[in-house]
Amino acid sequence: MRTMASDTDIEADVTLDATGLMCPLPAVKTALALEKMDLQEVLEVITTDEISLTDLPRWCEETGQQLVGIVEKPTAAHIYVRKLQ
């Protein structure tokens, strides 16, 4: 499931620049970043990897995190994940 959002809808507590990284590295870096964050904080993952648009939402479902939204821009996608666990 892909959730669409506009830039003004979502505020991130932490930003992860995963541009240029290919699957599975954006998901691995996302997991590592979330480990350092507090519950309910939102991570913004900036990625140029098309696979991340389906991989990260699936990863959220499998790990119990919340996909807050995806904003697709011409140069990169911004995927927002709320830490729930």
HTML snippet that shows the backbone in 3Dmol.js (N, CA, C, O; Angstrom):
<script src="https://3Dmol.org/build/3Dmol-min.js"></script>
<div id="view" style="width:600px;height:400px;position:relative"></div>
<script>
const pdb = `
ATOM      1  N   MET A   1       0.843  -1.181   0.000  1.00  0.00           N
ATOM      2  CA  MET A   1       0.000   0.000   0.000  1.00  0.00           C
ATOM      3  C   MET A   1       0.884   1.239   0.000  1.00  0.00           C
ATOM      4  O   MET A   1       1.791   1.353   0.825  1.00  0.00           O
ATOM      5  N   ARG A   2       0.635   2.145  -0.894  1.00  0.00           N
ATOM      6  CA  ARG A   2       1.398   3.384  -0.950  1.00  0.00           C
ATOM      7  C   ARG A   2       0.529   4.523  -0.435  1.00  0.00           C
ATOM      8  O   ARG A   2      -0.589   4.725  -0.908  1.00  0.00           O
ATOM      9  N   THR A   3       1.042   5.254   0.524  1.00  0.00           N
ATOM     10  CA  THR A   3       0.362   6.421   1.053  1.00  0.00           C
ATOM     11  C   THR A   3       1.001   7.652   0.446  1.00  0.00           C
ATOM     12  O   THR A   3       2.219   7.820   0.504  1.00  0.00           O
ATOM     13  N   MET A   4       0.196   8.499  -0.125  1.00  0.00           N
ATOM     14  CA  MET A   4       0.729   9.728  -0.703  1.00  0.00           C
ATOM     15  C   MET A   4       0.499  10.875   0.273  1.00  0.00           C
ATOM     16  O   MET A   4      -0.496  10.902   0.998  1.00  0.00           O
ATOM     17  N   ALA A   5       1.417  11.806   0.281  1.00  0.00           N
ATOM     18  CA  ALA A   5       1.300  12.957   1.176  1.00  0.00           C
ATOM     19  C   ALA A   5       1.990  14.140   0.519  1.00  0.00           C
ATOM     20  O   ALA A   5       2.836  13.974  -0.360  1.00  0.00           O
ATOM     21  N   SER A   6       1.627  15.310   0.948  1.00  0.00           N
ATOM     22  CA  SER A   6       2.324  16.497   0.452  1.00  0.00           C
ATOM     23  C   SER A   6       3.404  16.885   1.446  1.00  0.00           C
ATOM     24  O   SER A   6       3.386  16.444   2.595  1.00  0.00           O
ATOM     25  N   ASP A   7       4.334  17.702   1.010  1.00  0.00           N
ATOM     26  CA  ASP A   7       5.443  18.112   1.877  1.00  0.00           C
ATOM     27  C   ASP A   7       4.965  18.739   3.175  1.00  0.00           C
ATOM     28  O   ASP A   7       5.599  18.567   4.217  1.00  0.00           O
ATOM     29  N   THR A   8       3.861  19.460   3.127  1.00  0.00           N
ATOM     30  CA  THR A   8       3.422  20.199   4.301  1.00  0.00           C
ATOM     31  C   THR A   8       2.675  19.322   5.299  1.00  0.00           C
ATOM     32  O   THR A   8       2.412  19.753   6.421  1.00  0.00           O
ATOM     33  N   ASP A   9       2.335  18.116   4.910  1.00  0.00           N
ATOM     34  CA  ASP A   9       1.574  17.238   5.787  1.00  0.00           C
ATOM     35  C   ASP A   9       2.426  16.568   6.859  1.00  0.00           C
ATOM     36  O   ASP A   9       1.908  16.202   7.914  1.00  0.00           O
ATOM     37  N   ILE A  10       3.715  16.403   6.610  1.00  0.00           N
ATOM     38  CA  ILE A  10       4.535  15.556   7.467  1.00  0.00           C
ATOM     39  C   ILE A  10       5.763  16.321   7.955  1.00  0.00           C
ATOM     40  O   ILE A  10       6.465  16.960   7.171  1.00  0.00           O
ATOM     41  N   GLU A  11       6.008  16.245   9.255  1.00  0.00           N
ATOM     42  CA  GLU A  11       7.233  16.797   9.828  1.00  0.00           C
ATOM     43  C   GLU A  11       8.092  15.646  10.308  1.00  0.00           C
ATOM     44  O   GLU A  11       7.618  14.765  11.026  1.00  0.00           O
ATOM     45  N   ALA A  12       9.340  15.653   9.918  1.00  0.00           N
ATOM     46  CA  ALA A  12      10.262  14.595  10.325  1.00  0.00           C
ATOM     47  C   ALA A  12      11.133  15.069  11.483  1.00  0.00           C
ATOM     48  O   ALA A  12      11.525  16.234  11.557  1.00  0.00           O
ATOM     49  N   ASP A  13      11.424  14.134  12.382  1.00  0.00           N
ATOM     50  CA  ASP A  13      12.338  14.417  13.487  1.00  0.00           C
ATOM     51  C   ASP A  13      13.786  14.196  13.066  1.00  0.00           C
ATOM     52  O   ASP A  13      14.695  14.873  13.546  1.00  0.00           O
ATOM     53  N   VAL A  14      13.989  13.232  12.155  1.00  0.00           N
ATOM     54  CA  VAL A  14      15.322  12.870  11.681  1.00  0.00           C
ATOM     55  C   VAL A  14      15.229  12.634  10.176  1.00  0.00           C
ATOM     56  O   VAL A  14      14.229  12.108   9.687  1.00  0.00           O
ATOM     57  N   THR A  15      16.280  13.026   9.439  1.00  0.00           N
ATOM     58  CA  THR A  15      16.328  12.783   7.999  1.00  0.00           C
ATOM     59  C   THR A  15      17.509  11.878   7.677  1.00  0.00           C
ATOM     60  O   THR A  15      18.628  12.095   8.141  1.00  0.00           O
ATOM     61  N   LEU A  16      17.231  10.860   6.871  1.00  0.00           N
ATOM     62  CA  LEU A  16      18.254   9.922   6.409  1.00  0.00           C
ATOM     63  C   LEU A  16      18.412  10.104   4.905  1.00  0.00           C
ATOM     64  O   LEU A  16      17.468   9.875   4.149  1.00  0.00           O
ATOM     65  N   ASP A  17      19.589  10.510   4.472  1.00  0.00           N
ATOM     66  CA  ASP A  17      19.866  10.666   3.046  1.00  0.00           C
ATOM     67  C   ASP A  17      20.406   9.339   2.514  1.00  0.00           C
ATOM     68  O   ASP A  17      21.568   8.995   2.730  1.00  0.00           O
ATOM     69  N   ALA A  18      19.546   8.604   1.822  1.00  0.00           N
ATOM     70  CA  ALA A  18      19.930   7.316   1.245  1.00  0.00           C
ATOM     71  C   ALA A  18      20.014   7.412  -0.278  1.00  0.00           C
ATOM     72  O   ALA A  18      19.927   6.398  -0.971  1.00  0.00           O
ATOM     73  N   THR A  19      20.182   8.621  -0.793  1.00  0.00           N
ATOM     74  CA  THR A  19      20.271   8.787  -2.240  1.00  0.00           C
ATOM     75  C   THR A  19      21.517   8.077  -2.758  1.00  0.00           C
ATOM     76  O   THR A  19      22.585   8.125  -2.146  1.00  0.00           O
ATOM     77  N   GLY A  20      21.351   7.423  -3.895  1.00  0.00           N
ATOM     78  CA  GLY A  20      22.452   6.689  -4.497  1.00  0.00           C
ATOM     79  C   GLY A  20      22.626   5.279  -3.981  1.00  0.00           C
ATOM     80  O   GLY A  20      23.371   4.497  -4.571  1.00  0.00           O
ATOM     81  N   LEU A  21      21.954   4.932  -2.892  1.00  0.00           N
ATOM     82  CA  LEU A  21      22.051   3.581  -2.348  1.00  0.00           C
ATOM     83  C   LEU A  21      21.000   2.686  -2.997  1.00  0.00           C
ATOM     84  O   LEU A  21      19.878   3.121  -3.259  1.00  0.00           O
ATOM     85  N   MET A  22      21.367   1.450  -3.252  1.00  0.00           N
ATOM     86  CA  MET A  22      20.452   0.495  -3.872  1.00  0.00           C
ATOM     87  C   MET A  22      20.006  -0.538  -2.836  1.00  0.00           C
ATOM     88  O   MET A  22      20.675  -0.765  -1.827  1.00  0.00           O
ATOM     89  N   CYS A  23      18.859  -1.153  -3.114  1.00  0.00           N
ATOM     90  CA  CYS A  23      18.282  -2.180  -2.257  1.00  0.00           C
ATOM     91  C   CYS A  23      19.333  -3.254  -1.972  1.00  0.00           C
ATOM     92  O   CYS A  23      20.010  -3.703  -2.896  1.00  0.00           O
ATOM     93  N   PRO A  24      19.480  -3.667  -0.741  1.00  0.00           N
ATOM     94  CA  PRO A  24      18.662  -3.434   0.445  1.00  0.00           C
ATOM     95  C   PRO A  24      19.166  -2.321   1.360  1.00  0.00           C
ATOM     96  O   PRO A  24      18.648  -2.153   2.464  1.00  0.00           O
ATOM     97  N   LEU A  25      20.169  -1.557   0.917  1.00  0.00           N
ATOM     98  CA  LEU A  25      20.793  -0.580   1.814  1.00  0.00           C
ATOM     99  C   LEU A  25      19.846   0.481   2.364  1.00  0.00           C
ATOM    100  O   LEU A  25      19.977   0.821   3.540  1.00  0.00           O
ATOM    101  N   PRO A  26      18.888   1.036   1.589  1.00  0.00           N
ATOM    102  CA  PRO A  26      17.979   2.001   2.216  1.00  0.00           C
ATOM    103  C   PRO A  26      17.203   1.408   3.397  1.00  0.00           C
ATOM    104  O   PRO A  26      17.006   2.089   4.404  1.00  0.00           O
ATOM    105  N   ALA A  27      16.766   0.170   3.288  1.00  0.00           N
ATOM    106  CA  ALA A  27      16.043  -0.476   4.396  1.00  0.00           C
ATOM    107  C   ALA A  27      16.975  -0.745   5.579  1.00  0.00           C
ATOM    108  O   ALA A  27      16.589  -0.551   6.732  1.00  0.00           O
ATOM    109  N   VAL A  28      18.182  -1.184   5.297  1.00  0.00           N
ATOM    110  CA  VAL A  28      19.148  -1.445   6.371  1.00  0.00           C
ATOM    111  C   VAL A  28      19.471  -0.150   7.111  1.00  0.00           C
ATOM    112  O   VAL A  28      19.478  -0.122   8.342  1.00  0.00           O
ATOM    113  N   LYS A  29      19.738   0.917   6.365  1.00  0.00           N
ATOM    114  CA  LYS A  29      20.041   2.209   6.984  1.00  0.00           C
ATOM    115  C   LYS A  29      18.834   2.754   7.751  1.00  0.00           C
ATOM    116  O   LYS A  29      18.991   3.396   8.789  1.00  0.00           O
ATOM    117  N   THR A  30      17.626   2.494   7.234  1.00  0.00           N
ATOM    118  CA  THR A  30      16.408   2.905   7.938  1.00  0.00           C
ATOM    119  C   THR A  30      16.319   2.210   9.290  1.00  0.00           C
ATOM    120  O   THR A  30      16.046   2.853  10.304  1.00  0.00           O
ATOM    121  N   ALA A  31      16.549   0.908   9.309  1.00  0.00           N
ATOM    122  CA  ALA A  31      16.500   0.143  10.563  1.00  0.00           C
ATOM    123  C   ALA A  31      17.520   0.673  11.564  1.00  0.00           C
ATOM    124  O   ALA A  31      17.212   0.828  12.746  1.00  0.00           O
ATOM    125  N   LEU A  32      18.721   0.947  11.097  1.00  0.00           N
ATOM    126  CA  LEU A  32      19.767   1.455  11.989  1.00  0.00           C
ATOM    127  C   LEU A  32      19.427   2.842  12.528  1.00  0.00           C
ATOM    128  O   LEU A  32      19.680   3.137  13.696  1.00  0.00           O
ATOM    129  N   ALA A  33      18.855   3.686  11.681  1.00  0.00           N
ATOM    130  CA  ALA A  33      18.476   5.031  12.123  1.00  0.00           C
ATOM    131  C   ALA A  33      17.356   4.970  13.154  1.00  0.00           C
ATOM    132  O   ALA A  33      17.376   5.703  14.143  1.00  0.00           O
ATOM    133  N   LEU A  34      16.380   4.097  12.925  1.00  0.00           N
ATOM    134  CA  LEU A  34      15.258   3.990  13.870  1.00  0.00           C
ATOM    135  C   LEU A  34      15.700   3.484  15.236  1.00  0.00           C
ATOM    136  O   LEU A  34      15.102   3.844  16.250  1.00  0.00           O
ATOM    137  N   GLU A  35      16.746   2.650  15.277  1.00  0.00           N
ATOM    138  CA  GLU A  35      17.254   2.151  16.560  1.00  0.00           C
ATOM    139  C   GLU A  35      17.687   3.289  17.476  1.00  0.00           C
ATOM    140  O   GLU A  35      17.599   3.172  18.699  1.00  0.00           O
ATOM    141  N   LYS A  36      18.150   4.384  16.894  1.00  0.00           N
ATOM    142  CA  LYS A  36      18.653   5.521  17.668  1.00  0.00           C
ATOM    143  C   LYS A  36      17.567   6.531  18.013  1.00  0.00           C
ATOM    144  O   LYS A  36      17.822   7.504  18.723  1.00  0.00           O
ATOM    145  N   MET A  37      16.348   6.298  17.508  1.00  0.00           N
ATOM    146  CA  MET A  37      15.270   7.272  17.691  1.00  0.00           C
ATOM    147  C   MET A  37      14.324   6.857  18.808  1.00  0.00           C
ATOM    148  O   MET A  37      14.275   5.689  19.194  1.00  0.00           O
ATOM    149  N   ASP A  38      13.573   7.827  19.322  1.00  0.00           N
ATOM    150  CA  ASP A  38      12.568   7.564  20.348  1.00  0.00           C
ATOM    151  C   ASP A  38      11.266   7.114  19.704  1.00  0.00           C
ATOM    152  O   ASP A  38      11.015   7.389  18.531  1.00  0.00           O
ATOM    153  N   LEU A  39      10.436   6.416  20.485  1.00  0.00           N
ATOM    154  CA  LEU A  39       9.125   6.005  20.001  1.00  0.00           C
ATOM    155  C   LEU A  39       8.320   7.218  19.560  1.00  0.00           C
ATOM    156  O   LEU A  39       8.399   8.282  20.174  1.00  0.00           O
ATOM    157  N   GLN A  40       7.561   7.056  18.516  1.00  0.00           N
ATOM    158  CA  GLN A  40       6.683   8.068  17.926  1.00  0.00           C
ATOM    159  C   GLN A  40       7.409   9.111  17.077  1.00  0.00           C
ATOM    160  O   GLN A  40       6.759   9.938  16.439  1.00  0.00           O
ATOM    161  N   GLU A  41       8.729   9.087  17.059  1.00  0.00           N
ATOM    162  CA  GLU A  41       9.447  10.019  16.187  1.00  0.00           C
ATOM    163  C   GLU A  41       9.319   9.559  14.734  1.00  0.00           C
ATOM    164  O   GLU A  41       9.129   8.375  14.453  1.00  0.00           O
ATOM    165  N   VAL A  42       9.427  10.519  13.827  1.00  0.00           N
ATOM    166  CA  VAL A  42       9.278  10.238  12.396  1.00  0.00           C
ATOM    167  C   VAL A  42      10.622  10.396  11.691  1.00  0.00           C
ATOM    168  O   VAL A  42      11.322  11.396  11.854  1.00  0.00           O
ATOM    169  N   LEU A  43      10.957   9.377  10.902  1.00  0.00           N
ATOM    170  CA  LEU A  43      12.170   9.372  10.094  1.00  0.00           C
ATOM    171  C   LEU A  43      11.806   9.661   8.644  1.00  0.00           C
ATOM    172  O   LEU A  43      10.911   9.025   8.088  1.00  0.00           O
ATOM    173  N   GLU A  44      12.484  10.602   8.042  1.00  0.00           N
ATOM    174  CA  GLU A  44      12.338  10.885   6.616  1.00  0.00           C
ATOM    175  C   GLU A  44      13.497  10.209   5.896  1.00  0.00           C
ATOM    176  O   GLU A  44      14.660  10.516   6.157  1.00  0.00           O
ATOM    177  N   VAL A  45      13.177   9.290   4.989  1.00  0.00           N
ATOM    178  CA  VAL A  45      14.191   8.599   4.202  1.00  0.00           C
ATOM    179  C   VAL A  45      14.138   9.171   2.788  1.00  0.00           C
ATOM    180  O   VAL A  45      13.116   9.065   2.110  1.00  0.00           O
ATOM    181  N   ILE A  46      15.226   9.771   2.350  1.00  0.00           N
ATOM    182  CA  ILE A  46      15.309  10.304   0.991  1.00  0.00           C
ATOM    183  C   ILE A  46      16.048   9.275   0.154  1.00  0.00           C
ATOM    184  O   ILE A  46      17.199   8.943   0.437  1.00  0.00           O
ATOM    185  N   THR A  47      15.378   8.768  -0.887  1.00  0.00           N
ATOM    186  CA  THR A  47      15.958   7.686  -1.673  1.00  0.00           C
ATOM    187  C   THR A  47      15.732   7.888  -3.165  1.00  0.00           C
ATOM    188  O   THR A  47      14.715   8.437  -3.588  1.00  0.00           O
ATOM    189  N   THR A  48      16.695   7.436  -3.944  1.00  0.00           N
ATOM    190  CA  THR A  48      16.575   7.429  -5.396  1.00  0.00           C
ATOM    191  C   THR A  48      16.346   6.016  -5.910  1.00  0.00           C
ATOM    192  O   THR A  48      16.242   5.807  -7.119  1.00  0.00           O
ATOM    193  N   ASP A  49      16.267   5.055  -5.019  1.00  0.00           N
ATOM    194  CA  ASP A  49      16.075   3.648  -5.376  1.00  0.00           C
ATOM    195  C   ASP A  49      14.590   3.357  -5.554  1.00  0.00           C
ATOM    196  O   ASP A  49      13.828   3.392  -4.588  1.00  0.00           O
ATOM    197  N   GLU A  50      14.179   3.071  -6.789  1.00  0.00           N
ATOM    198  CA  GLU A  50      12.765   2.807  -7.084  1.00  0.00           C
ATOM    199  C   GLU A  50      12.215   1.640  -6.268  1.00  0.00           C
ATOM    200  O   GLU A  50      11.040   1.643  -5.901  1.00  0.00           O
ATOM    201  N   ILE A  51      13.037   0.663  -5.986  1.00  0.00           N
ATOM    202  CA  ILE A  51      12.590  -0.521  -5.234  1.00  0.00           C
ATOM    203  C   ILE A  51      12.171  -0.130  -3.817  1.00  0.00           C
ATOM    204  O   ILE A  51      11.308  -0.779  -3.225  1.00  0.00           O
ATOM    205  N   SER A  52      12.769   0.915  -3.277  1.00  0.00           N
ATOM    206  CA  SER A  52      12.422   1.363  -1.925  1.00  0.00           C
ATOM    207  C   SER A  52      10.962   1.788  -1.813  1.00  0.00           C
ATOM    208  O   SER A  52      10.380   1.740  -0.729  1.00  0.00           O
ATOM    209  N   LEU A  53      10.369   2.205  -2.931  1.00  0.00           N
ATOM    210  CA  LEU A  53       8.965   2.630  -2.905  1.00  0.00           C
ATOM    211  C   LEU A  53       8.025   1.481  -2.555  1.00  0.00           C
ATOM    212  O   LEU A  53       6.937   1.715  -2.029  1.00  0.00           O
ATOM    213  N   THR A  54       8.421   0.264  -2.832  1.00  0.00           N
ATOM    214  CA  THR A  54       7.626  -0.897  -2.424  1.00  0.00           C
ATOM    215  C   THR A  54       8.280  -1.638  -1.262  1.00  0.00           C
ATOM    216  O   THR A  54       7.591  -2.217  -0.422  1.00  0.00           O
ATOM    217  N   ASP A  55       9.618  -1.618  -1.215  1.00  0.00           N
ATOM    218  CA  ASP A  55      10.346  -2.350  -0.186  1.00  0.00           C
ATOM    219  C   ASP A  55      10.155  -1.753   1.208  1.00  0.00           C
ATOM    220  O   ASP A  55       9.886  -2.487   2.159  1.00  0.00           O
ATOM    221  N   LEU A  56      10.290  -0.433   1.343  1.00  0.00           N
ATOM    222  CA  LEU A  56      10.165   0.176   2.671  1.00  0.00           C
ATOM    223  C   LEU A  56       8.746   0.082   3.248  1.00  0.00           C
ATOM    224  O   LEU A  56       8.609  -0.185   4.442  1.00  0.00           O
ATOM    225  N   PRO A  57       7.692   0.288   2.460  1.00  0.00           N
ATOM    226  CA  PRO A  57       6.353   0.064   3.023  1.00  0.00           C
ATOM    227  C   PRO A  57       6.158  -1.377   3.507  1.00  0.00           C
ATOM    228  O   PRO A  57       5.565  -1.603   4.561  1.00  0.00           O
ATOM    229  N   ARG A  58       6.652  -2.342   2.743  1.00  0.00           N
ATOM    230  CA  ARG A  58       6.547  -3.753   3.150  1.00  0.00           C
ATOM    231  C   ARG A  58       7.364  -3.998   4.411  1.00  0.00           C
ATOM    232  O   ARG A  58       6.928  -4.716   5.311  1.00  0.00           O
ATOM    233  N   TRP A  59       8.554  -3.397   4.473  1.00  0.00           N
ATOM    234  CA  TRP A  59       9.407  -3.530   5.644  1.00  0.00           C
ATOM    235  C   TRP A  59       8.698  -2.975   6.877  1.00  0.00           C
ATOM    236  O   TRP A  59       8.768  -3.570   7.952  1.00  0.00           O
ATOM    237  N   CYS A  60       8.013  -1.832   6.727  1.00  0.00           N
ATOM    238  CA  CYS A  60       7.262  -1.250   7.850  1.00  0.00           C
ATOM    239  C   CYS A  60       6.217  -2.229   8.376  1.00  0.00           C
ATOM    240  O   CYS A  60       6.096  -2.422   9.586  1.00  0.00           O
ATOM    241  N   GLU A  61       5.465  -2.843   7.473  1.00  0.00           N
ATOM    242  CA  GLU A  61       4.443  -3.817   7.882  1.00  0.00           C
ATOM    243  C   GLU A  61       5.066  -4.989   8.621  1.00  0.00           C
ATOM    244  O   GLU A  61       4.541  -5.433   9.642  1.00  0.00           O
ATOM    245  N   GLU A  62       6.181  -5.489   8.111  1.00  0.00           N
ATOM    246  CA  GLU A  62       6.822  -6.669   8.700  1.00  0.00           C
ATOM    247  C   GLU A  62       7.473  -6.382  10.047  1.00  0.00           C
ATOM    248  O   GLU A  62       7.603  -7.285  10.875  1.00  0.00           O
ATOM    249  N   THR A  63       7.886  -5.137  10.278  1.00  0.00           N
ATOM    250  CA  THR A  63       8.607  -4.820  11.511  1.00  0.00           C
ATOM    251  C   THR A  63       7.776  -4.050  12.531  1.00  0.00           C
ATOM    252  O   THR A  63       8.261  -3.737  13.619  1.00  0.00           O
ATOM    253  N   GLY A  64       6.525  -3.744  12.186  1.00  0.00           N
ATOM    254  CA  GLY A  64       5.656  -3.051  13.131  1.00  0.00           C
ATOM    255  C   GLY A  64       5.865  -1.551  13.195  1.00  0.00           C
ATOM    256  O   GLY A  64       5.451  -0.910  14.161  1.00  0.00           O
ATOM    257  N   GLN A  65       6.501  -0.982  12.181  1.00  0.00           N
ATOM    258  CA  GLN A  65       6.644   0.464  12.124  1.00  0.00           C
ATOM    259  C   GLN A  65       5.496   1.033  11.290  1.00  0.00           C
ATOM    260  O   GLN A  65       4.811   0.280  10.597  1.00  0.00           O
ATOM    261  N   GLN A  66       5.280   2.326  11.344  1.00  0.00           N
ATOM    262  CA  GLN A  66       4.171   2.945  10.618  1.00  0.00           C
ATOM    263  C   GLN A  66       4.681   3.729   9.423  1.00  0.00           C
ATOM    264  O   GLN A  66       5.512   4.627   9.564  1.00  0.00           O
ATOM    265  N   LEU A  67       4.177   3.384   8.244  1.00  0.00           N
ATOM    266  CA  LEU A  67       4.447   4.184   7.054  1.00  0.00           C
ATOM    267  C   LEU A  67       3.533   5.398   7.122  1.00  0.00           C
ATOM    268  O   LEU A  67       2.312   5.267   7.031  1.00  0.00           O
ATOM    269  N   VAL A  68       4.115   6.567   7.280  1.00  0.00           N
ATOM    270  CA  VAL A  68       3.330   7.792   7.406  1.00  0.00           C
ATOM    271  C   VAL A  68       2.972   8.342   6.034  1.00  0.00           C
ATOM    272  O   VAL A  68       1.866   8.841   5.831  1.00  0.00           O
ATOM    273  N   GLY A  69       3.901   8.253   5.097  1.00  0.00           N
ATOM    274  CA  GLY A  69       3.614   8.753   3.765  1.00  0.00           C
ATOM    275  C   GLY A  69       4.801   8.679   2.843  1.00  0.00           C
ATOM    276  O   GLY A  69       5.938   8.473   3.268  1.00  0.00           O
ATOM    277  N   ILE A  70       4.511   8.853   1.561  1.00  0.00           N
ATOM    278  CA  ILE A  70       5.539   8.889   0.528  1.00  0.00           C
ATOM    279  C   ILE A  70       5.294  10.123  -0.329  1.00  0.00           C
ATOM    280  O   ILE A  70       4.186  10.346  -0.818  1.00  0.00           O
ATOM    281  N   VAL A  71       6.332  10.909  -0.502  1.00  0.00           N
ATOM    282  CA  VAL A  71       6.266  12.064  -1.383  1.00  0.00           C
ATOM    283  C   VAL A  71       7.269  11.812  -2.508  1.00  0.00           C
ATOM    284  O   VAL A  71       8.476  11.745  -2.275  1.00  0.00           O
ATOM    285  N   GLU A  72       6.756  11.676  -3.719  1.00  0.00           N
ATOM    286  CA  GLU A  72       7.634  11.461  -4.856  1.00  0.00           C
ATOM    287  C   GLU A  72       7.939  12.800  -5.522  1.00  0.00           C
ATOM    288  O   GLU A  72       7.036  13.543  -5.907  1.00  0.00           O
ATOM    289  N   LYS A  73       9.223  13.086  -5.648  1.00  0.00           N
ATOM    290  CA  LYS A  73       9.689  14.306  -6.303  1.00  0.00           C
ATOM    291  C   LYS A  73      10.480  13.893  -7.543  1.00  0.00           C
ATOM    292  O   LYS A  73      10.836  12.723  -7.684  1.00  0.00           O
ATOM    293  N   PRO A  74      10.756  14.828  -8.432  1.00  0.00           N
ATOM    294  CA  PRO A  74      11.474  14.466  -9.661  1.00  0.00           C
ATOM    295  C   PRO A  74      12.845  13.832  -9.423  1.00  0.00           C
ATOM    296  O   PRO A  74      13.271  12.980 -10.204  1.00  0.00           O
ATOM    297  N   THR A  75      13.539  14.231  -8.361  1.00  0.00           N
ATOM    298  CA  THR A  75      14.892  13.729  -8.140  1.00  0.00           C
ATOM    299  C   THR A  75      14.991  12.614  -7.107  1.00  0.00           C
ATOM    300  O   THR A  75      15.974  11.873  -7.097  1.00  0.00           O
ATOM    301  N   ALA A  76      13.998  12.482  -6.244  1.00  0.00           N
ATOM    302  CA  ALA A  76      14.062  11.473  -5.177  1.00  0.00           C
ATOM    303  C   ALA A  76      12.691  11.297  -4.541  1.00  0.00           C
ATOM    304  O   ALA A  76      11.819  12.159  -4.652  1.00  0.00           O
ATOM    305  N   ALA A  77      12.523  10.172  -3.879  1.00  0.00           N
ATOM    306  CA  ALA A  77      11.317   9.937  -3.087  1.00  0.00           C
ATOM    307  C   ALA A  77      11.644  10.202  -1.622  1.00  0.00           C
ATOM    308  O   ALA A  77      12.746   9.916  -1.154  1.00  0.00           O
ATOM    309  N   HIS A  78      10.657  10.758  -0.901  1.00  0.00           N
ATOM    310  CA  HIS A  78      10.790  11.002   0.522  1.00  0.00           C
ATOM    311  C   HIS A  78       9.787  10.074   1.211  1.00  0.00           C
ATOM    312  O   HIS A  78       8.576  10.230   1.060  1.00  0.00           O
ATOM    313  N   ILE A  79      10.308   9.117   1.963  1.00  0.00           N
ATOM    314  CA  ILE A  79       9.468   8.119   2.629  1.00  0.00           C
ATOM    315  C   ILE A  79       9.527   8.394   4.124  1.00  0.00           C
ATOM    316  O   ILE A  79      10.608   8.495   4.705  1.00  0.00           O
ATOM    317  N   TYR A  80       8.355   8.515   4.743  1.00  0.00           N
ATOM    318  CA  TYR A  80       8.252   8.884   6.151  1.00  0.00           C
ATOM    319  C   TYR A  80       7.806   7.682   6.975  1.00  0.00           C
ATOM    320  O   TYR A  80       6.781   7.065   6.685  1.00  0.00           O
ATOM    321  N   VAL A  81       8.586   7.353   8.010  1.00  0.00           N
ATOM    322  CA  VAL A  81       8.331   6.188   8.851  1.00  0.00           C
ATOM    323  C   VAL A  81       8.280   6.631  10.305  1.00  0.00           C
ATOM    324  O   VAL A  81       9.196   7.295  10.789  1.00  0.00           O
ATOM    325  N   ARG A  82       7.198   6.259  11.007  1.00  0.00           N
ATOM    326  CA  ARG A  82       7.088   6.542  12.442  1.00  0.00           C
ATOM    327  C   ARG A  82       7.523   5.307  13.221  1.00  0.00           C
ATOM    328  O   ARG A  82       7.077   4.192  12.947  1.00  0.00           O
ATOM    329  N   LYS A  83       8.397   5.526  14.193  1.00  0.00           N
ATOM    330  CA  LYS A  83       8.881   4.429  15.026  1.00  0.00           C
ATOM    331  C   LYS A  83       7.795   4.061  16.051  1.00  0.00           C
ATOM    332  O   LYS A  83       7.403   4.883  16.879  1.00  0.00           O
ATOM    333  N   LEU A  84       7.328   2.831  15.977  1.00  0.00           N
ATOM    334  CA  LEU A  84       6.323   2.349  16.923  1.00  0.00           C
ATOM    335  C   LEU A  84       6.870   1.294  17.865  1.00  0.00           C
ATOM    336  O   LEU A  84       6.254   1.000  18.889  1.00  0.00           O
ATOM    337  N   GLN A  85       8.005   0.726  17.536  1.00  0.00           N
ATOM    338  CA  GLN A  85       8.583  -0.338  18.379  1.00  0.00           C
ATOM    339  C   GLN A  85      10.064  -0.097  18.583  1.00  0.00           C
ATOM    340  O   GLN A  85      10.729  -0.880  19.262  1.00  0.00           O
TER     341      GLN A  85
END
`;
const viewer = $3Dmol.createViewer("view");
viewer.addModel(pdb, "pdb");
viewer.setStyle({}, {cartoon: {color: "spectrum"}});
viewer.zoomTo();
viewer.render();
</script>
